[in-house]
Amino acid sequence: MEQEILRPHAETAYAHELKALEAADTGVKPGGWRLSPRAVVRYLLGDTLEDGTEITPKYFGDRRLIEVAVASLVTDRALLLVGVPGTAKTWVSEHLTAAISGQSTLLVQGTAGMSEDALRYGWNYARLLAEGPSEAALVPSPIMVGMREGKLVRIEELTRIPSDVQDALITVLSEKILPIPELNRETQARRGFNVIATANDRDRGVNELSSALRRRFNTVVMPLPATLEEEVRIVTDRSLAAAERMQLPPVKQDAAAEITRLVTIFRELRSGRTEDGRTQLKSPSSTLSTAEAISVVNQSRALSHHFGSGDIEAEYLAASLAGAVVKDPEQDGVVWREYLDVVMRNRRGYEDLFAALQG
């Protein structure tokens, strides 16, 4: 029996939406694009098509930011999405490539130990030794494949890649060619090729981009959700989608109240002050991003379903919440205990959660 895919690629999970958008798209499509820029924005932000098809929002936030990102990809410059962890950089890059190229799988994952082969090409060494350099012995990178097929390529965690390896992208992004000196030839990019890179500006071990490489990118800063209501909506929608993948039934009662309490705590610790601005707080070492809030809700939902009543109650939320906040027992433990004593102890509507966290 074939098992269900745990997390389908965006172009598979939202195939019906992309097909409906393509059929209804009357805009001008740049060469190699599946959808027009206007339709790509509709796909990311959500809409209702003329035939009644609902396009679900993939990104909640500033429309202009998404328009700028899409417009950048129309030009000959690559796109760099920058932000703290949990600001949907990877999510947006995946859906942009799915909407524009119809394929989000051309992916390079940046790591500290990466070599140029991952960005350029490698070799099948058995064939290389037997036959010498040849087209058959060459192993193309996702970037080479994207250039040959005219598709977008994603590079995750660009600033984790060593600086000298990063610079292998300069010729690709400026000249749109990838030299293969061993074969005395080159790969030229077809129309539709471009790169979307992401970078975490709070990560340890970050390698700064050279000025030459940075000039090849249009940079878009991905912000954290501006309001409590916006972040609650994101966590609610994304956690519901995750619950379906985990085959968890809907909770018996509305989880909005628990999600609101969780997001409020995250936002206050993240910003270093309470929502009303009256109390200054210390912030923990963890980023307490929207993505982490979604994970806490998912874990609470799983605990409740398998070991409790099925509702996201205070005891299940508390069991997941403390571990998300306290990453460093010494530093974060002090911050968390202070928050409980100063803020939560006397906050109306948090009595059960405070008691569960103290237990």
Residue, then its C-alpha position, 0 to 999 in steps of 0.5 A: m500500500e502506497q503511503e501518503i506523502l507527509r508534505p507535498h510540494a506547493e505545486t502539488a498541494y495547490a495544483h487545483e488553484l494554480k490550474a484555475l489561476e492559469a485558466a483565468d489569467t489574462g495578464v502578460k506573462p514574462g518569458g518562461w513564466r506559468l502565470s502573469p505577475r498579477a496572478v502570482v500575487r493573487y496566488l500568494l495573497g488569496d482571492t476568489l476567481e470569477d468562476g468561484t474558485e477560492i485561492t487560499p492566502k499563502y502569505f498574510g502581510d503587506r501586499r506591496l512587499i509581495e508585489v516588489a518581490v514578484a517585480s524583482l523576478v521580472t528583472d534580470r536581478a535575483l531576489l533575496l528574502v531576508g528576515v529573522p527565523g519564522t518570517a515565512k521566507t522559505w514558505v514564500s520562496e517555495h510558493l513563488t517558484a511553484a506559481i512562476s515555474g510550476q516547480s519548487t524542487l530546484l533547491v540548494q540548501g546552504t551549509a557552512g561546509m558547502s563546496e562550489d560543486a553544489l552551486r555549479y556542477g559535480w562529477n560521477y567519479a566512476r565515469l570520470l575515471a573511466e571515460g574522462p570529462s564528458e557530458a555523461a560524467l557531469v552531475p548538474s547542480p539545481i542551478m545548472v538545471g534551472m538555467r537549462e530549463g528556464k526555471l527558478v532556483r531556490i537557495e536556502e540560507l545563503t549567508r551560511i555558505p562560505s564567502d568564497v563559495q558564494d562568489a561562484l554565483i556572480t557570473v551566473l547572476s550577472e552574465k547568465i552563464l555557467p562555464i564548464p572549462e573541463l568540457n570547453r563549453e558553458t551553460q547559458a540560461r534560458r528565459g525564465f531562469n532566476v534565483i530566489a535566496t533566503a538569509n537569516d539575519r540573526d543566525r550565528g556563523v553568518n557569512e556576509l555577502s560581498s558587495a559584488l554579489r549583493r549588487r546582483f540581488n534585490t533585497v526584500v526584508m520579511p517582517l514579523p506580523a505587525t499586529l496581534e490579530e494578524e499573527v493569530r490568524i496566521v497561527t490559526d490557519r497554518s496550524l489547522a493545515a498542519a493538523e490535517r496533515m497529522q490526521l488530527p481531528p478538529v478540536k471540540q471547542d474554538a481554539a482561538a482563545e488559547i492561540t491568542r494567549l500563546v501569541t500574546i506571550f510570544r509577542e511580549l517576550r520577543s519585543g521586550r515589553t507587554e502589549d500595552g507598553r507599560t512593562q519592560l521585559k527581558s527577551p529570551s535567546s530564542t526567536l519566538s517566531t510565528a513558526e515556533a508558535i505554530s509548532v507549539v499549537n501543533q504539539s498541544r493539539a497532538l497531546s490533547h488528541h492522544f492523551g487528553s480531551g481533544d481540546i487545546e486546554a491550558e495544561y497541554l499548552a503549558a507543556s509545550l510552551a515552556g520548552a519553546v521559550v526556555k532554550d538555555p536553562e540558565q539565561d532563558g530560565v531567569v527571563w521566563r520566571e520573571y515573566l511569569d511573576v511580573v506579567m502572568r501572575n496577575r493577568r486576568g484570563y490567564e489564571d489557569l495557564f499560570a497555574a499549569l505553568q507553575g505545576 
